[in-house]
Amino acid sequence: MITKWDHVQDKLLGLIEHATAKSSFYKQRLQGVTDAGWSQARFEQIPILEKSELTGREESLLTDNEAKLYVEYTSGSTGQPLKCYKSVEEKWKKARLLWGLRNTNGGIGPKDPYAMFYAFNEDDLSTDPISIYHEVMYLSMLDLSPERLDDYYEALLKYRPQWMLSVSTALYLFANHLLERKLDRSKLPFKYIEINGEMLFDYQRKTIEEAFGPIVYNHYGSREFWCIGMSCRSGNLHLSSDQLYVEIANSDKDGYGNVVITDLTNRIWPLIRYDTGDIGRLSEQKCDCGSRYPVIEVTGGRATQYIRSGDWIANPILFHYAVTKVNRNFPDAVRQFRVMQVQEKQFMFYLVPGKGFQEASEFLLQQELLHKLPDDVNLTIVHQDRLSMDGPKFDYFIPYRQANT
């Protein structure tokens, strides 16, 4: 099993020696780690790396400041987006792995047109309901009303993408809509559906497969590592490759604990014993699919709850859209935020202001939010010095039914 120590100890030792020598962050953190002899026990004495330690000082991990780098940001589901680096070579290595899995599971390749539910365009922050760019059909999650879902169905029939990429909650809503309206799903040409970004629950999978057939695969990944695991034809989620060393730290009696990952191949921006914020366990079960990679069961922290107000429904990522736009125009304006739906039509937006916060940034935030929310919604913005972090994941949106239970 790839997580066995004897399979990875040499790679880990080389990575640690490289990071200690080349990275200002690890020079201090890993000093003396290998001096007392190299062993699994010694490796596990290295402090687990928290995202909060890196936010705002991501460049300190770099081992080569002259290299050509690929940069992207985490979604900020913890309230604090993280800037992630990879070398161009590393980016393509991870891309080849992911496309290999997609080809094996669905017979698709990078040139096949596809559709995806999206929050907003990361380049220009546009939020068009339907747009097509570079062979991709983008369907906005900011409005998932029945009328909009009808529009999406007609657009898919016209464009005919070969596969679909989506978070589970958006596709679950769409699948239910197709079934309830008795729309002809056989006309949709999908031969592969990939779920990522959120947990895929059994009840969601059953509904999605009822609508589209047994072509649904669950992709467990992150911006930090890209593909961590992919489900097989038997429905089990397997670790995807030899590129990552996965540990379960602080496990309970059932084997569930913090999913902690060391990237064995990203030497330009090493992540060593990084806490993903997810809770999971590794299983020794033999899967019918025959994969040599272990099954990983992940639970909690990835299910997004939608905003509902009357007949209006939307993905809470619209709050991230507004904050991202504000921070693009006023750097470091909003450090952290949480939204609580205290009544069906009343929202409290709590924010921790940064150094770039000013009256104009708050005005922009308010205007962006009011533009996305229904006209009859009441929005109150409250400043706070800090927001409490409860549990392994930070719930940035608390819906009405949860806030009042």
Buried (B, 14 or more C-beta within 10 A) or exposed (E): EBBEBEEBBEBBBEBBBBBBEBBBBBEEBBEEBBEEEBEEEBBEEBEBBEBEBBBBEBBBBBBEEEBEBBEBEBBBBBBBBBBBBBBEBBBEBBEEBBBEBBBEBBEBEEEBBBBBBBBBBEEEBEBBEBBBEEEBBBBBBBBBEEEBBBBBBEBBEEBEBBBBBBBBBBBBBBBBBBEEEEBEBEEBEBBBBBBBBBBBBEEBBEBBBBBBBEBBBBBBBBBBBBBBBBBBEEBBBBBBBBBBBBBBEEBEEEEBBBBBBBBBBBBBBBBBBBBBBBBBBBBEEEBEBEBEBBBBBBEBBBBBBBBBBEEBBBBBBBBBBBBBBBBEBBEEBBBBBBBBBBEBBBBBBBBBBBEBBEEEBBEBBBEBBEEBBEEEBEBEBEEEEEBEBEEBBBBBBBBBEEEEE
